[in-house]
């Protein structure tokens, strides 16, 4: 009947109005989120950049006192040494925050990446800088992916160096990097047999400045995995992990073809 048709049309219009309203709200929220990210990146970049000047002064004056003041006793030199160590640690943290801010401000320069070369170069650099030299680091399969070479290098440098670092205290540390190609994705994994991640921290791993209790004896800032996640999201890729305490951890990254 005409009444039924009119009722259906009226209902359809109401549904479309609700959909359009919700779509407008989602667009507005997305714009606000983008603005919040931009403001956060700008704030982080500005603060970190501005902190470098006084930090450089602190370090320079401390080094000058150590080099020229002959009346300093061992206690004084030890205390000034701690000031220098603290300044170096702060400088490293500032650099990490700047890296995080730059990810949001950088346009991707995407190209096909020779992953075999990239991973071997990263692995060599990580092992050369590692505090331990007895880690077995294996690369198995390295299918090409499309991405920004600088940022992808940063991702694997962080993941592999973490795997080496947190495996360094086991008797036979082993890290395996492997690529697997499917019909739709290229999936890379970085596996270690290190200290593992407590289940309590599984939902906090990618948060800024979050560090596990069992990882606090190792050097770190709690920024590296936040950088990794931001880079992976910028590439429209996925990252997740599996871990068992005192057994090891595997990080997975899935890149779209």
C-alpha positions as CSV (number, residue, x, y, z in Angstrom):
1,X,0.0,0.0,0.0
2,X,1.0,3.6,-0.4
3,X,1.2,4.0,3.4
4,X,3.6,1.1,3.7
5,X,5.8,2.5,0.9
6,X,5.8,5.9,2.5
7,X,6.7,4.4,5.8
8,X,9.7,2.5,4.3
9,X,10.9,5.7,2.5
10,X,10.6,7.7,5.7
11,X,12.5,5.1,7.7
12,X,15.2,4.9,5.0
13,X,15.6,8.7,5.1
14,X,16.0,8.5,8.9
15,X,18.6,5.8,8.6
16,X,20.5,7.8,6.0
17,X,20.3,10.9,8.2
18,X,21.8,8.9,11.1
19,X,24.6,7.4,8.9
20,X,25.5,10.8,7.5
21,X,25.5,12.4,11.0
22,X,27.8,9.6,12.3
23,X,30.0,9.9,9.3
24,X,30.4,13.6,9.9
25,X,31.2,13.0,13.5
26,X,33.9,10.4,12.6
27,X,35.4,12.8,10.1
28,X,35.5,15.5,12.7
29,X,37.1,13.1,15.2
30,X,39.7,12.1,12.7
31,X,40.6,15.7,12.0
32,X,40.9,16.4,15.7
33,X,43.1,13.2,16.1
34,X,45.4,14.3,13.3
35,X,45.7,17.8,14.8
36,X,46.4,16.3,18.3
37,X,49.2,14.1,16.7
38,X,50.6,17.1,14.9
39,X,50.6,19.2,18.1
40,X,52.2,16.4,20.1
41,X,54.9,15.9,17.5
42,X,55.6,19.6,17.3
43,X,55.7,19.9,21.1
44,X,58.0,16.9,21.4
45,X,60.3,18.2,18.7
46,X,60.4,21.8,20.1
47,X,61.0,20.7,23.7
48,X,63.6,18.1,22.8
49,X,65.4,20.6,20.5
50,X,65.4,23.3,23.1
51,X,66.7,21.0,25.8
52,X,69.9,20.4,23.8
53,X,71.4,23.8,24.4
54,X,71.5,23.8,28.2
55,X,72.5,20.1,28.1
56,X,75.4,20.8,25.9
57,X,76.5,23.6,28.2
58,X,76.3,21.3,31.3
59,X,78.4,18.7,29.5
60,X,81.0,21.2,28.2
61,X,81.5,23.0,31.5
62,X,81.8,19.7,33.4
63,X,84.4,18.4,30.9
64,X,86.2,21.7,31.3
65,X,86.3,21.5,35.1
66,X,87.6,17.9,34.9
67,X,90.3,18.8,32.4
68,X,91.6,22.0,34.1
69,X,90.9,21.7,37.8
70,X,93.9,19.9,39.2
71,X,92.8,20.3,42.8
72,X,89.8,17.9,42.3
73,X,90.1,14.8,44.5
74,X,88.9,11.3,43.5
75,X,85.4,11.9,45.1
76,X,85.0,15.1,43.1
77,X,86.0,13.4,39.8
78,X,83.6,10.6,40.5
79,X,80.7,13.0,41.1
80,X,81.5,15.0,37.9
81,X,81.7,11.7,36.1
82,X,78.2,10.9,37.2
83,X,77.1,14.3,35.9
84,X,78.6,13.5,32.5
85,X,77.0,10.0,32.4
86,X,73.6,11.6,33.3
87,X,74.1,14.2,30.5
88,X,74.9,11.4,28.0
89,X,71.8,9.5,29.1
90,X,69.6,12.6,28.7
91,X,71.1,13.3,25.3
92,X,70.3,9.8,24.2
93,X,66.7,10.2,25.5
94,X,66.3,13.5,23.6
95,X,67.5,11.9,20.4
96,X,65.0,9.1,20.8
97,X,62.1,11.6,21.4
98,X,63.3,13.5,18.3
99,X,63.2,10.3,16.3
100,X,59.6,9.7,17.4
101,X,58.6,13.3,16.5
102,X,60.3,13.1,13.1
103,X,58.3,10.0,12.2
104,X,55.1,12.0,12.3
105,X,56.7,14.9,10.4
106,X,58.4,12.9,7.7
107,X,56.9,12.1,4.3
108,X,57.5,8.5,3.2
109,X,60.0,7.9,0.4
110,X,58.7,4.5,-0.6
111,X,60.6,2.1,-2.9
112,X,61.2,-1.6,-3.2
113,X,63.8,-2.6,-0.6
114,X,66.5,-5.2,-0.9
115,X,65.9,-6.8,2.5
116,X,68.8,-9.2,2.4
117,X,71.3,-6.4,2.2
118,X,69.4,-4.2,4.7
119,X,69.2,-7.0,7.3
120,X,72.8,-8.0,7.0
121,X,73.9,-4.4,7.3
122,X,71.7,-3.9,10.4
123,X,72.8,-7.2,12.0
124,X,76.5,-6.3,11.5
125,X,76.0,-2.9,13.0
126,X,74.0,-4.2,16.0
127,X,76.6,-7.0,16.8
128,X,79.5,-4.5,16.5
129,X,77.8,-2.2,19.0
130,X,76.5,-5.0,21.3
131,X,78.1,-5.5,24.8
132,X,78.3,-9.2,24.1
133,X,79.9,-10.9,21.1
134,X,78.6,-14.4,21.5
135,X,75.1,-14.0,20.2
136,X,74.1,-16.3,17.3
137,X,72.2,-14.1,14.8
138,X,70.6,-15.9,11.9
139,X,68.8,-14.4,8.9
140,X,66.5,-16.8,7.1
141,X,64.7,-15.7,3.9
142,X,64.5,-12.0,3.1
143,X,61.7,-11.2,0.6
144,X,61.6,-7.7,-0.7
145,X,59.1,-5.2,0.7
146,X,58.0,-1.7,-0.3
147,X,58.9,1.0,2.3
148,X,61.0,3.9,3.4
149,X,64.5,2.6,3.6
150,X,65.6,4.9,6.5
151,X,62.5,4.2,8.6
152,X,62.5,0.4,7.9
153,X,66.2,0.3,8.8
154,X,65.3,2.0,12.1
155,X,62.6,-0.6,12.7
156,X,64.8,-3.6,12.3
157,X,67.7,-1.9,14.1
158,X,65.5,-1.4,17.2
159,X,63.9,-4.9,17.1
160,X,67.2,-6.8,16.4
161,X,69.2,-4.8,19.0
162,X,66.4,-5.4,21.6
163,X,66.5,-9.1,20.8
164,X,70.3,-9.2,21.2
165,X,70.3,-7.2,24.3
166,X,67.6,-9.1,26.2
167,X,69.2,-12.5,25.1
168,X,72.7,-11.6,26.3
169,X,72.4,-13.1,29.7
170,X,71.3,-16.6,28.6
171,X,73.9,-19.3,28.1
172,X,73.4,-19.7,24.3
173,X,71.8,-16.5,23.1
174,X,70.1,-16.9,19.6
175,X,68.3,-14.4,17.4
176,X,66.5,-15.4,14.2
177,X,65.2,-13.0,11.7
178,X,62.9,-14.5,9.1
179,X,60.7,-13.4,6.2
180,X,57.7,-15.2,4.9
181,X,55.8,-14.3,1.8
182,X,52.0,-15.0,1.4
183,X,49.6,-14.1,-1.3
184,X,48.7,-10.7,0.3
185,X,51.6,-9.9,2.7
186,X,55.2,-10.2,3.5
187,X,55.6,-11.1,7.2
188,X,58.9,-10.7,9.0
189,X,59.6,-12.1,12.5
190,X,62.4,-11.3,14.9
191,X,62.7,-14.1,17.5
192,X,65.0,-14.4,20.6
193,X,65.4,-16.8,23.4
194,X,65.9,-14.0,26.0
195,X,64.1,-12.9,29.2
196,X,60.7,-12.7,27.7
197,X,57.9,-10.2,28.5
198,X,55.7,-10.7,31.6
199,X,52.0,-11.1,30.7
200,X,51.2,-8.1,32.9
201,X,53.1,-5.9,30.4
202,X,51.7,-7.3,27.1
203,X,49.3,-4.4,26.6
204,X,51.9,-1.7,27.5
205,X,54.8,-2.9,25.3
206,X,54.3,-0.2,22.6
207,X,53.5,2.6,25.0
208,X,56.0,5.5,25.4
209,X,58.5,5.2,28.4
210,X,57.1,1.9,29.5
211,X,59.7,-0.6,30.6
212,X,59.3,-4.1,32.2
213,X,60.5,-4.7,35.7
214,X,62.8,-7.5,34.5
215,X,64.2,-5.2,31.8
216,X,65.3,-2.4,34.1
217,X,68.7,-3.9,34.6
218,X,69.3,-3.3,30.9
219,X,70.0,0.1,29.4
220,X,67.1,1.7,27.6
221,X,64.6,4.6,27.4
222,X,61.3,2.9,26.8
223,X,60.9,4.9,23.5
224,X,62.3,2.4,20.9
225,X,59.2,0.2,20.5
226,X,56.9,3.3,20.4
227,X,59.0,4.5,17.4
228,X,58.7,1.1,15.8
229,X,54.9,1.1,16.1
230,X,54.6,4.6,14.8
231,X,56.7,3.7,11.7
232,X,54.8,0.5,11.1
233,X,51.5,2.3,11.3
234,X,52.8,5.0,8.9
235,X,53.4,2.2,6.4
236,X,49.9,0.8,6.9
237,X,51.4,-2.4,8.2
238,X,50.7,-4.5,11.3
239,X,52.9,-5.3,14.3
240,X,52.3,-7.8,17.1
241,X,54.3,-10.1,19.3
242,X,54.2,-13.4,21.3
243,X,56.2,-13.8,24.4
244,X,56.8,-16.1,27.4
245,X,58.7,-15.1,30.5
246,X,62.2,-16.7,30.6
247,X,61.6,-18.4,27.2
248,X,61.8,-15.6,24.7
249,X,59.9,-13.2,22.4
250,X,58.9,-13.0,18.7
251,X,57.9,-9.8,17.1
252,X,56.0,-10.0,13.8
253,X,55.5,-7.3,11.1
254,X,53.1,-7.8,8.2
255,X,53.7,-5.6,5.2
256,X,51.0,-5.3,2.5
257,X,52.1,-6.2,-1.1
